[in-house]
Amino acid sequence: MSGKIKISLEDLFELNGAEIYNPDYYKPENAVSIDTRKIKGRCVYVAIQGEKFDGHDFIGEAVKKGADALVVNKRKLKKIFESKDFDTYRIAIIAVPDTVKALGEIAHIWRKKLNARIISITGSNGKTTTKDILASILSEKFVIVKTEANNNNHIGVPLTLLSADEKTEFVVLEHGTNHFGEIEYTANIAEPDFALITNIGDSHIEFLKSREMVFREKSALLNAADRKGGTVFINYDDPILKKYKENFRNVITYGFRNRPTVKGKITGYEEDGRTRLRISYKKTDREFVLSLYGEANAINFLSAAAVALNAGVGARELDKASKNLIAAKGRLNAIKLPGVFLIDDTYNSSPASVDAAYKLVKKIKGYKKKIFILGDIYELGKQSAKIHKELAEIFKPDKNLYVLTIGNYMKYAGNELKKKGIKTIHFKNREELSLYLKYEELKNSVILVKGSRGMAMEEFVKIIKERFE
């Protein structure tokens, strides 16, 4: 094992436009921080100006906590030099034109020193879940670092790389985007050995205009891996991704249709609705029962498995991970309570995900009633009323089906459901729905709660949990 990875003075001289003051004070460091609250000793402190705070205002605190090198904006130098505490600093100062870009450059230097292989993931849907599943599978065999939460932007990607050390064997990165150029920027910092786009959907079309333009933005990740001689993973079920397969040298395809390199097949469902998934690849041909619910998670697991199998993981690790996966909060998070099977799907909502949730609940056996609690779907613009009306087409009449709705637009869905003879109640306010959930007979039910983030549907999940726990 090699020694600790450090940022040398020579590395800092490589930063674009860098001017270094007090270089004799600099000692090679193995930690980089942008947050004084997280400084635990010697480190390089990079002062970044954000929307709410300016890191330059916390330089004194950074020095007190142990930072012995500062990366600052050249425009702030005069203020720093004139500070009443400046004479007490025994510290190297690296002045650059842009500290955000300098953070990215430092992370790129760090990445080159790592022995770890870098896996980069993006996509319109499922990238966070796929990242978490892949990290879970790899951690059965390797030392890994992954993107935490949604820290997937021009700040988060560098910080994740910088959190890896000489013991790290894989770094699993999530890359997000809203505008052209963001993926290319973080991809060039990461230089991935493996790159995956989960799918090309309609997210970010407000900024990127079309699915083809979404692909053009996200494909920067695949291009970065291809330039490095790395492996590109193509979702063969996605028509746009499949079309561009020939653009890359080392390609692994995966999917449920046609003849991909890694083939998946949903073979059935357990009594409680969990998916049985068969994966075939080379000598691996095995069925897994996923602890995550829903067909979307079967797709996410197949995506992660395709990468993991090519990273040196075997069927045993896949099997172990498949049993231990935990759903992220609000994403088809299944909670078994006495007499009630509660599914928290409150992270967000769309017509397609309501359809997927309905299909999932239908597969769950052992409970008499199926209850849906649905809040408004946001960001549908002028089509809001029409699309909410069309939600009723998803549901089929069933004497044990109940749909409870809340929100300005869900009342349209409720009206259409009544026309179909489906038992439904529309609640005019949150208090009415809360009282219903506290006192109405709900036992022997599967209850799924769903709505857009702004509807704060997790409040109703909490009420049900407190009642039945």
Secondary structure, 3 states (H helix, E strand, C coil): CCCCCCECHHHHHCCCCCEEECHHHCCCECCEECCHHHCCCCEEEECCECCCCEHHHHHHHHHHCCEEEEEEEHHHHHHHHCCCCHHHCCCEEEEECCHHHHHHHHHHHHHHHCCCEEEEEECCCCHHHHHHHHHHHHCCCCCEEECCCCCCCCCHHHHHHHCCCCCCCEEEEECCCCCCCHHHHHHHHHCCCEEEECCCCCCCHHHHCCHHHHHHHHHHHHHHHHHCCCEEEEECCCHHHHHCHHHCCCEEEEECCCCCCEEEEEEEECCCCCEEEEEEECCEEEEEECCCCCHHHHHHHHHHHHHHHHCCCCHHHHHHHHHHCCCCCCCCEEEEECCEEEEEECCCCCHHHHHHHHHHHHHCCCCCEEEEEEECCCCCHHHHHHHHHHHHHHCCCCCCEEEEEECCCHHHHHHHHHHCCCEEEEECCHHHHHHHHHHCCCCCEEEEEECCHHHCCHHHHHHHHHHHC
